[in-house]
Amino acid sequence: MLVQVSDWLLDIAFALYVISSACFAFVLTGKNWKGRDPKEHEQRIGRLAYWIAVVGFLAQGGYIVSRWIAGGHSPTSNMFEFMAFLDFCIILAYLIIYRIYKLTVIGAFVLPLGVIMLGYAYVFPKEVTPLIPALQSYWLQIHVTTAALGEGILAVGFAAGLMYLIRTVPQDTATKGTRWLEIVLAVVLMLVGFIIMDSTFVRLDQKTVFEMPKQEMDNMGQLTNVTVEYTLPAIVAPANSKIVKPGPLSPWFEAPAWMDGKDAARKLNTMVWSILSGIVLYGGLRLFFRRRLCEDQR
């Protein structure tokens, strides 16, 4: 029952973060509308967005407490729990920084990041599982939680730095600074593209399975071939492999022979999809706005 309650609380937090992100976007886009005082608009809508984020943060805190009680250990033992806890730390860092500096515009960069991170967490299995022997230690609470907190603070620092660059780099003419800033945004869109693609194909469950001509020991102590599963459609196949279960796409080429690790080709395939999806997103936004993305945000 507690696990179900924790899932409900996390869903509520996700919905509230989405609403808060939309409010923060309205802060940026609506302050120049006719008949609106920009400062009064930013303060009023920004305050509403902040308190919606606070309520979402409290709901996510309830998720952590209830899941901790249900599982008997800190909810950081698998990828779903860690990504959700990392998102919690990102929002926590933002709420603290907001109380110090009162900068509403930071929320327009941090809350969408929180939505993306929490949305990516839903890609992984949500079941509460017993701890493996390697994690049955008090260091799980100490190491993983402090690492997530540090990464959350750094994520807010990244968002604030990106906000500063977008607002301060002159956009009147194309310069080396504007080109580098566009490259940074393109890389960020590659991350967004990867999350969208991975989340989509996890739900479609159209895996491609390869068998590699390598020998490893199975649980019975017998030699067996290595199999590699791709969640994303296979653009890059492992070297000297054969397809055991075809996916939605036939591989375009094989990975180099020196990339003979079990996961090397799969990671290369993920990187290729990230780059392609990021380029598509960036190109689509450039066509839509008809200008540099940073120029449109000023």
Secondary structure by P-SEA (a helix, b strand, c coil): caaaaaaaaaaaaaaaaaaaaaaaaaaacccccccccaaaaaaaaaaaaaaaaaaaaaaaaaaaaaaaaaacccccccaaaaaaaaaaaaaaaaaaaaaacccaaaaaccaaaaaaaaaaaaccccccccccccccccccccaaaaaaaaaaaaaaaaaaaaaaaaaccccccccaaaaaaaaaaaaaaaaaaaaaaaaaaaaacbbbbbbccbbbbccccbbbbbbbbbccccccccccccccccccccccccccccccccaaaaaaaaaaaaaaaaaaaaaaaaaaaccccccccc
